[in-house]
Amino acid sequence: MRGYIEQVFRAADFLEYGASEQQLVDMVVMNLHPDVLARASFLDRSRSRMDLYRVVGLVEERASVDKERHG
């Protein structure tokens, strides 16, 4: 997920897309897999790239715990 986020931001910069950071974050979130969105639904809306990385970290941690419990 982190790689995807970086690709979106790099592409927007390279193409001089002109979107705000919040718009890019919203685009990333809209394109996440439904399983990831379900795991992140309890968290506040991400407003920056750093918020998005924080959410990704929490989602990864939660997925790891779930896997450990059921694996």
Long-range contacts (C-beta under 8 A, 24 or more apart in sequence): 1-32, 1-36, 1-56, 1-59, 1-60, 2-53, 2-56, 4-28, 5-49, 5-52, 5-53, 5-56, 9-49, 21-48, 21-49, 22-47, 22-48, 24-49, 25-49, 25-51, 25-52, 28-52, 39-63
